[in-house]
Amino acid sequence: VLRKHFLNFCEKHWCLENALFLLEVELYHSLSKEQERSNMASKIVDSFLEEDGPFELAVDSSLKRKTQAALCVSATSSCFDDIFEQVFVTLQ
């Protein structure tokens, strides 16, 4: 119930993409299998980091590129940490 109210609040205040990104990254962190993490990482990139993605984040493009480059090497649990921190601070 609290999550629903939070998402409604974010939608009303034009920051739904930030909340959805945080939720997706939390799910990403919970995955233990490398293939699952890799698939989820691709979904996150397509939705939140790609230009004109459905929920493109308003974060520094160099940070997006850095994250995407790290994912090309390996989908580690910390790949999205820098953007996660920036988005989290934005929502405070």
BELZI-V810460 format. One record per run of one state. SS is the DSSP state (h for helix, s for strand, l for the rest). FROM is the first residue (numbers start at 1). LEN is the number of residues. Records with the same first field share a line. If there is no record, write none. Layout:
SS=FROM-LEN / FROM-LEN
This chain:
l=1-1 / 13-3 / 31-3 / 50-11 / 74-7 / 92-1
h=2-11 / 16-15 / 34-16 / 61-13 / 81-11
